[in-house]
Amino acid sequence: MKINLLKKLFFLILICLICWSCEPLVNKFDDVEDAELYKSKDIIDSQSVSDTLLIMTWNIRFGAGRIHWFGDCCGDRVIMTEQEVTTHLEKLADYVCRVKPDILLLQEVDIESKRSAYIDQLQWLLDHTYFNYGVYASMWQSQFIPSDGLGRMDMGGAILSRWKISDTERIALPLRGDQDALTQYFYLRRCIIKARIELPNCDDFYVLDIHASAFSTDDTKKNQFDCLKGEMDKINDIPGALFVAGGDLNELPPGSDSTNYCDEDRCPEDEPGSCRDGSDFTNERNWLDDLYAYKSAVPLDNYHANNSRYFTHGVVNTAVVTPINPWNRKLDYLFTNGDWVAGSDSTHQDTFDLSDHAPVSAKIVVTQ
């Protein structure tokens, strides 16, 4: 009884602080606003371009590597040390520099967040790779998250490029409709980053970077996919315009062999036979159909022939013995209205220790 009273008092004080503060506790964002431009401390000149570009997308799990974080693998870690974060970032940067994508789409990038030692991860990656320019849009920005000691939070998506970036937009996506008002207030506000890359041989080359909802139990994700499809269609309607759209969609491809991961994702404290939010995709089998109207870096026929070859996600669950092949579902994608170089796609499953997502890359044809 006393604990419940203290909780109510805490939230009452919190609400009063929100109402009286000159600066909002949580950034609720506009429907459309400018995304934040970045550049490396050392700009590399003479960035020539061939008739193909290597594009890569990667959810880097806020530089946490495979730490047993409380939010996604039954762990108990909340705050990382600076040494842990920089070690993980060094490994990420080393891998990116070996693959050498021309344009990199990132999800779960932390900017001066308490849990990742207040490091600006986008600036760090620009300064420790060959990329010249970047753009960032937050999807979780709060001066203070009361849950589990998270504290200050700023996490979002980013696009890194050898060439200048312009015409940037942060496009808000629908919020989860299955949360109470207080939870939703402090929760993630997902978005699309839209940017034009100033290529020497293509006047209108656009990139769309998205990180869709992970744990919604209603049709939030489907609504977010519809928004992405709408932005893709807008660019496609521009004569001569070319786009790449991708990111972590938190969704399975149509026709996947398995759609239920309740057993794999269950934690020790969960009830036997229970299913965690976001683990059962059975009712979402066709939610990506419209996106496949455009060309996927991994054609559906290839995926259907061998699902596991293209898996991009796998959690080191403290309740489950890690299998020989720890990747168990595909959640990450690249699409274009142009042409991919046949056979150029790679699902980089040698990155298991670097993040809970594997990067996906492919070469796109770029001609004027």
Secondary structure, 3 states (H helix, E strand, C coil): CHHHHHHHHHHHHHHHHHHHCCCCCECCCCCEECCEEEECCCCCCCCCCCCEEEEEEEECHHHCCCCCECCCCCCCECCCCHHHHHHHHHHHHHHHHHHCCCEEEEEEEEECCHHHCCCEHHHHHHHCCCCCEEEEEEEEEEEEECHHHCEEEEEEEEEEECCCEEEEEEEECCCCCCCCHHHHHHCCCCEEEEEEEEECCEEEEEEEEEECCCCCCCCHHHHHHHHHHHHHHHHHCCCCCEEEEEEECCCCCCCCCCCECHHHHCCCCCCCCCCCCCCECHHHCCCCCCHHHCEECCCHHHHHHCHHHHCCECCCCCCCCCCCCCCCECCEEEEECCCECCCCCEECCCCCCCCCECCEEEEEECCC
